[in-house]
Amino acid sequence: MELLELLREVGPHVMAVLTVLVSVLASAHVVLRKRDVRAAVAWVGLVWLVPVVGAVLYLLLGINRIRRRARSLTLRQEHGRFPPTPSVAPLPAEALSQALPTGAHLASLARVVEAVVHRPLLPGNRVTVLESRTDAYPSMLEAIASARVSLSLCSYIFDNDRAGRRFVEALAEAARRGVEVRVLVDALGSRYTWPPITGRLRRAGVRAARFLPTLMPKRLPFMNLRNHRKVMVVDGKVGFTGGMNIRAHFLPGEDAARDLHFRLEGPVVGQLQETFAEDWAFTTKERLSGEAWFPPLEPAGPVVARGIPDGPDEDFENIRMVFLGALASARERVRIITPYFLPDTALVTALNVAAMRGVQVDILLPARGNVPLVQWASRAQLWQVMRPGCRIFFTAPPFDHAKLMVVDGMWSLIGSANWDPRSLRLNFEFDVECYDAALASQLEAVVEERLGRARLLTREELDGLPLPIRLRDGLARLMSPYL
């Protein structure tokens, strides 16, 4: 009885002390780690206004960085770098003026990207544009069927449906031929269908792993950090990347979503494989090495290219910096296709400044998105880029999931990243910058095709939305850092 009385008297004081201690520790972490002052103030306020609950929410949603390069670097020190020395000499940024006489001003952009990603710019690549409704999956399945030595595949979503089962059959057949097959699927993306595809892959004899499983207690602080990359490399020589997941959503059909994917050949494929190898080593601790994974790569085409990894680790905000550099370098026109458009203040300013300098800035968005809350938030801030002269076009359904940026008919950015905080701050992404007029012209034609079924958004239309709709969109915009 005396013990119970003591607990009744002391218990509330102990809980109060623990609550204050938790709030102090969480606030200290916010102050020391958050780069955005507004985000720091918001989190500190939440931690103290909603004791304990605010700290738990910060633990789950506010810690958006993960240190993982140390493990990869240790593997490199033990066994050497993942990729071999490129068999072609890297191209210095200063040499672009000779390689691209009409795009010499883009040498400054090349210097920016090199300073950001610390990867060489490689000449001698071929990039083939693939459309989801026609040749993307067939080209990938054909490449899998041709594999003889190794095959690596990373996808955010790999559904257990008609499309997914086709890929499982092709990967299993490759494994039976003796091909070393590795498949990495994001743990959250693997649960878009049930049961997850990873079980089917393993039963078929394919070595598969899930990136950052979220049900493990030690991984809970990183539940918001997802691997959004789409990378496939066959025999270390043929690569695929772009915006396409593996799901029936993209199979040909009247209502099928649209997307772009890209087949790459040449030295830049080694950078795709390097990115996959680091993700695989982080997930499984297995290091992929040797010529089976990193063979010598000879020139295959005219495109000068460089892989750009991005993620909430040592590659933090790489693609955001590339966006800013590209907008600052543009002289004539910028064309952007993205399914999700929630640029932060710096990107909005960069778009505005480009337009005010006389650059034609065209942004193509789907008229009907697949995540209503994101579309509402996006619409609430479109006026910010339309006022200085950026043009917004809504492409007609079906939903367009493509991601693309073309600058001055010479520089292109392809890959998995969207123009939203999740891609630019939380997800692991992979893009490729390409310097080539012919490729840029081909991608401009893709933009023009989409413009043919798009409509121009006007300020009058935006301002004429009913007040309840504008209030709803504005409230959704307040959630944009988490969308």
C-alpha positions in Angstrom: 0.0 0.0 0.0 2.8 2.4 0.8 4.4 1.6 -2.5 1.2 2.4 -4.4 0.8 5.6 -2.5 4.4 6.5 -3.3 3.8 5.8 -7.0 0.6 7.9 -7.0 2.6 10.8 -5.5 5.8 10.5 -7.5 4.4 9.0 -10.8 3.0 12.2 -12.3 6.2 14.1 -11.5 8.3 11.4 -13.2 6.0 11.5 -16.2 6.3 15.2 -16.4 10.1 15.1 -16.2 10.2 12.4 -18.9 7.8 14.4 -21.1 10.0 17.5 -20.8 13.1 15.5 -21.5 11.6 13.9 -24.6 10.5 17.3 -25.9 14.0 18.8 -25.2 15.8 16.0 -27.0 13.5 16.1 -30.0 13.7 19.9 -30.2 17.5 19.7 -30.0 17.6 17.3 -32.9 15.3 19.6 -34.9 17.5 22.7 -34.2 20.7 20.9 -35.1 19.5 18.9 -38.2 16.7 20.9 -40.0 18.1 23.1 -42.7 14.8 24.9 -43.4 14.0 27.4 -40.7 10.3 27.3 -41.3 10.3 23.5 -41.0 12.4 23.7 -37.8 10.0 26.2 -36.2 7.0 24.1 -37.2 8.4 20.9 -35.7 9.6 22.5 -32.5 6.1 24.0 -32.1 4.5 20.6 -32.7 6.8 18.9 -30.2 5.9 21.3 -27.4 2.3 21.9 -28.2 1.5 18.2 -28.4 3.9 16.6 -25.9 5.1 13.1 -26.7 2.8 12.8 -29.7 4.7 15.6 -31.4 8.0 13.9 -30.7 6.8 10.6 -32.0 5.5 12.2 -35.2 8.9 13.9 -35.6 10.6 10.5 -35.2 8.4 8.9 -37.8 8.0 11.8 -40.3 10.6 14.5 -39.6 13.9 12.6 -39.8 14.4 12.5 -43.5 18.1 11.8 -43.8 19.9 8.4 -43.6 23.6 7.8 -43.5 24.4 4.8 -45.7 27.4 5.8 -47.8 29.8 4.6 -45.0 28.8 1.0 -45.7 29.2 1.3 -49.4 32.6 3.1 -49.0 33.8 0.3 -46.7 32.9 -2.3 -49.4 34.8 -0.2 -51.9 37.9 0.0 -49.7 37.8 -3.8 -49.2 37.2 -4.7 -52.8 37.8 -1.6 -55.0 35.3 0.7 -56.5 32.1 -0.8 -57.8 32.6 0.3 -61.5 35.9 -0.1 -63.4 37.7 2.9 -64.9 35.6 4.0 -67.9 37.0 2.6 -71.1 36.4 6.1 -72.7 37.9 9.3 -71.4 35.5 11.5 -69.4 34.6 14.7 -71.2 35.6 17.9 -69.3 32.9 20.5 -69.1 35.1 22.9 -71.0 35.2 20.6 -73.9 31.4 20.8 -74.4 31.8 23.9 -76.5 33.6 21.8 -79.1 31.2 18.9 -78.9 28.1 21.2 -78.9 29.0 24.3 -81.0 25.4 25.7 -80.6 25.2 24.8 -77.0 28.5 26.1 -75.6 26.7 28.0 -72.9 25.7 24.7 -71.3 29.3 24.1 -70.3 28.5 26.1 -67.1 25.6 23.7 -66.4 27.9 20.7 -66.9 30.3 22.2 -64.3 27.4 22.7 -61.9 26.3 19.1 -62.2 29.9 17.8 -61.9 30.3 19.8 -58.7 27.1 18.4 -57.3 27.3 14.7 -58.2 31.1 14.2 -58.5 30.7 11.8 -61.4 32.3 12.3 -64.8 30.5 13.3 -68.0 30.8 10.4 -70.4 30.7 10.6 -74.3 29.7 7.8 -76.6 26.2 6.9 -75.5 23.0 5.9 -77.3 19.6 6.8 -75.8 16.4 5.2 -77.2 13.1 6.7 -76.3 10.4 4.2 -75.3 6.7 4.8 -74.9 4.7 2.8 -72.3 1.9 2.0 -74.7 4.0 0.6 -77.4 7.6 -0.6 -76.9 8.7 0.0 -73.3 7.9 -3.4 -71.7 8.5 -5.4 -74.9 12.0 -3.8 -75.2 12.8 -4.6 -71.5 11.5 -8.2 -71.8 13.5 -8.7 -75.0 16.6 -7.5 -73.2 16.0 -9.9 -70.3 15.6 -12.7 -72.8 19.0 -11.8 -74.3 20.8 -11.7 -70.9 23.7 -14.1 -70.7 25.8 -13.1 -67.6 24.1 -10.7 -65.2 20.8 -8.8 -64.8 20.0 -6.2 -62.2 16.6 -4.6 -61.7 15.4 -2.0 -59.3 11.8 -0.7 -59.2 9.7 1.3 -56.8 6.5 -0.6 -57.7 6.6 -4.2 -58.9 3.0 -5.4 -58.8 1.8 -9.0 -58.5 -0.4 -8.7 -61.6 -0.4 -9.5 -65.3 2.6 -7.2 -66.0 4.5 -8.3 -63.0 4.0 -12.0 -63.7 5.4 -11.5 -67.2 8.6 -10.1 -65.8 8.8 -12.8 -63.1 8.6 -15.5 -65.9 11.3 -13.7 -67.9 13.6 -13.2 -64.9 13.1 -16.8 -63.8 14.0 -18.1 -67.3 17.1 -16.0 -67.2 18.1 -17.4 -63.8 17.6 -21.0 -65.2 20.0 -20.1 -68.0 22.6 -19.4 -65.4 22.3 -15.6 -65.4 23.1 -13.9 -62.1 19.8 -12.1 -61.4 19.3 -9.5 -58.6 16.0 -7.7 -58.1 15.4 -4.9 -55.6 11.9 -3.6 -54.9 11.0 -0.9 -52.5 9.4 -2.3 -49.4 6.4 0.1 -49.6 6.1 -0.2 -53.3 6.0 -4.0 -53.1 2.8 -3.8 -51.1 0.7 -2.0 -53.8 -0.6 -5.5 -54.5 -1.0 -8.5 -52.1 0.8 -10.8 -51.7 4.0 -8.9 -52.6 5.8 -10.0 -55.8 9.0 -10.7 -53.9 7.6 -14.1 -52.7 6.8 -15.1 -56.3 10.3 -14.0 -57.4 12.0 -16.1 -54.7 9.9 -19.2 -55.5 10.8 -18.8 -59.1 14.5 -18.9 -58.2 15.2 -15.2 -58.5 17.2 -13.5 -55.8 15.1 -10.6 -54.6 15.2 -8.1 -51.7 13.1 -5.3 -50.3 14.6 -1.8 -49.8 14.1 -0.5 -46.2 11.4 -2.7 -44.8 9.3 -0.5 -42.6 8.0 -3.1 -40.1 11.4 -3.4 -38.3 11.5 -1.1 -35.3 15.0 0.2 -36.0 13.8 1.2 -39.5 10.7 3.2 -38.3 12.5 6.5 -38.4 13.1 6.0 -42.1 9.7 4.8 -43.1 9.2 7.9 -45.2 12.4 7.3 -47.2 11.6 5.2 -50.3 13.6 3.9 -53.3 11.8 5.5 -56.2 14.4 4.5 -58.8 13.7 2.5 -61.9 16.9 0.9 -63.2 17.6 -2.2 -65.1 21.0 -3.3 -66.5 21.5 -6.4 -68.7 25.0 -8.0 -68.8 26.4 -4.6 -67.6 26.1 -3.2 -71.1 22.4 -2.3 -71.8 20.5 -0.1 -69.3 17.0 1.0 -68.9 15.7 3.9 -66.7 12.9 6.4 -66.7 9.6 6.8 -65.0 7.9 3.4 -65.5 7.1 1.0 -62.7 6.2 -2.6 -63.4 2.4 -2.9 -63.3 -0.6 -3.6 -65.5 -1.5 0.1 -65.1 0.9 0.7 -68.1 -0.1 -2.2 -70.3 -1.6 -1.2 -73.7 -5.3 -0.3 -73.4 -7.8 2.5 -73.8 -7.4 3.7 -70.2 -3.8 2.8 -69.7 -1.6 5.4 -68.1 1.2 7.0 -70.3 4.8 7.1 -69.4 8.3 7.3 -70.9 11.2 4.9 -70.4 14.7 4.9 -72.0 17.2 2.3 -73.2 20.8 3.3 -72.8 24.0 1.9 -74.2 27.6 3.1 -73.8 29.8 4.1 -70.8 27.0 5.8 -68.9 25.4 2.3 -68.3 28.3 1.7 -65.8 26.9 4.6 -63.7 23.4 3.0 -63.7 25.0 -0.3 -62.5 27.0 1.6 -59.9 23.8 3.1 -58.4 22.1 -0.3 -58.3 25.2 -1.9 -56.7 25.2 0.6 -53.9 21.5 0.1 -53.2 22.0 -3.7 -53.3 25.0 -3.5 -51.0 23.1 -1.3 -48.6 20.1 -3.7 -48.6 21.8 -7.1 -48.6 25.5 -6.4 -47.8 26.4 -8.3 -51.0 28.9 -6.6 -53.2 28.5 -7.0 -57.0 31.9 -6.9 -58.6 33.9 -8.1 -61.6 33.3 -8.0 -65.3 30.0 -9.9 -65.0 28.5 -6.7 -63.5 31.0 -4.1 -64.8 32.4 -5.0 -68.2 34.4 -2.6 -70.3 32.0 -0.3 -72.1 32.8 1.0 -75.6 31.2 4.0 -77.3 27.8 3.3 -78.7 26.4 6.6 -79.9 26.7 10.4 -80.0 25.1 11.3 -76.6 27.2 12.8 -73.8 25.6 11.7 -70.6 26.0 11.4 -66.8 24.0 9.6 -64.2 22.6 11.7 -61.3 21.8 9.7 -58.1 19.7 11.6 -55.6 18.5 10.7 -52.1 18.2 11.6 -48.4 21.8 10.6 -47.8 25.1 12.0 -49.1 23.3 12.7 -52.4 20.8 15.0 -50.8 19.1 17.5 -53.1 21.3 16.7 -56.1 18.4 16.8 -58.6 17.0 20.0 -57.1 20.4 21.6 -57.7 20.4 20.3 -61.2 16.9 21.8 -61.8 18.2 25.2 -60.5 21.3 25.0 -62.6 19.4 24.1 -65.8 16.9 27.0 -65.3 19.8 29.5 -64.7 21.6 28.3 -67.9 18.6 28.3 -70.2 18.6 31.0 -72.9 15.7 30.2 -75.2 13.2 27.6 -73.9 12.5 25.1 -71.2 10.0 22.3 -71.6 9.0 20.3 -68.5 6.7 17.2 -68.3 5.9 16.0 -64.8 2.9 14.2 -63.1 3.4 16.0 -59.8 4.3 19.7 -59.6 4.9 21.1 -56.1 8.1 23.2 -56.5 9.5 24.9 -53.4 10.2 28.6 -53.1 13.6 28.4 -54.7 12.4 26.5 -57.7 9.4 28.8 -58.2 11.8 31.8 -58.1 14.1 30.1 -60.6 11.2 29.4 -63.0 10.0 33.0 -62.6 13.5 34.5 -63.3 13.9 32.3 -66.4 10.6 33.5 -67.7 11.4 37.2 -67.0 14.7 36.8 -68.8 12.7 36.0 -71.9 13.0 32.2 -71.7 9.9 30.4 -72.9 9.0 28.0 -70.0 6.3 25.4 -70.8 5.1 23.0 -68.0 2.9 20.1 -68.9 0.8 18.5 -66.2 -1.9 15.9 -66.3 -5.4 17.3 -66.3 -6.6 14.5 -64.1 -4.1 13.3 -61.6 -4.1 10.0 -59.7 -3.7 11.6 -56.3 -6.4 14.2 -55.7 -4.7 15.8 -52.7 -1.5 16.4 -54.6 -3.4 17.8 -57.6 -5.3 20.3 -55.3 -2.1 21.4 -53.7 -0.4 21.8 -57.0 -3.2 23.9 -58.5 -3.1 26.2 -55.4 0.4 27.4 -56.3 0.2 27.5 -60.1 -0.4 31.3 -60.1 3.0 31.8 -58.6 4.7 30.6 -61.8 2.0 31.8 -64.3 2.2 35.5 -63.2 5.8 36.1 -64.6 5.0 34.3 -67.8 5.4 30.5 -67.4 2.8 28.6 -69.4 0.9 25.7 -67.8 -0.7 23.1 -70.0 -3.1 20.4 -68.9 -2.8 17.2 -70.9 -6.0 15.3 -71.5 -6.6 11.9 -69.9 -5.4 9.2 -69.5 -3.0 10.0 -66.7 0.5 10.9 -67.9 3.3 9.7 -65.5 6.2 10.9 -67.7 9.1 12.9 -66.3 11.1 15.0 -68.7 13.0 18.3 -69.0 14.5 19.8 -72.2 16.6 23.0 -72.3 17.4 25.0 -75.4 17.0 22.0 -77.7 20.3 20.6 -76.6 20.2 19.4 -72.9 17.7 16.7 -71.6 17.0 15.3 -68.2 15.3 11.9 -68.0 14.7 9.6 -65.1 12.4 9.0 -62.1 12.3 12.3 -60.2 9.2 14.4 -60.0 9.0 18.2 -59.2 7.8 17.7 -55.6 9.3 17.6 -52.1 9.0 13.8 -51.9 11.2 13.2 -54.9 13.6 16.1 -54.2 14.0 15.5 -50.4 12.7 12.1 -49.3 13.0 9.6 -52.1 16.0 7.9 -53.6 15.9 8.9 -57.3 18.0 8.4 -60.4 18.1 10.8 -63.4 20.4 11.0 -66.4 21.5 14.3 -68.0 22.1 14.1 -71.8 23.8 16.6 -74.1 22.8 15.9 -77.7 20.7 18.0 -80.2 19.2 15.0 -82.0 18.0 13.4 -78.7 16.7 16.7 -77.5 14.8 17.2 -80.8 13.2 13.8 -80.4 12.1 14.6 -76.9 10.8 18.0 -78.1 8.7 16.0 -80.5 7.3 14.1 -77.5 6.4 17.4 -75.9 4.8 18.7 -79.0 2.7 15.5 -79.3 1.4 16.0 -75.8 0.7 19.7 -76.5 -1.5 18.6 -79.4 -3.9 17.1 -76.9 -3.4 19.7 -74.1 -5.1 23.0 -73.2 -3.5 26.1 -72.0 -4.4 27.1 -68.4 -5.3 30.8 -68.1 -5.2 33.1 -65.1 -8.9 33.8 -65.6 -9.8 30.2 -65.3 -7.6 29.8 -62.2 -9.0 32.9 -60.6 -12.6 31.9 -61.5 -12.6 28.8 -59.5 -15.3 28.8 -56.8 -14.2 30.0 -53.3 -14.7 26.5 -51.6 -12.5 24.9 -54.3 -9.8 27.5 -53.8 -9.9 27.1 -50.0 -9.7 23.3 -50.4 -6.7 23.6 -52.7 -5.0 26.2 -50.4 -5.4 23.9 -47.4 -4.0 21.0 -49.4 -1.0 23.2 -50.3 -0.2 23.6 -46.6 0.6 19.8 -46.7 2.9 20.0 -49.7 6.1 19.3 -47.7 4.6 15.9 -46.9 3.1 15.1 -50.3 
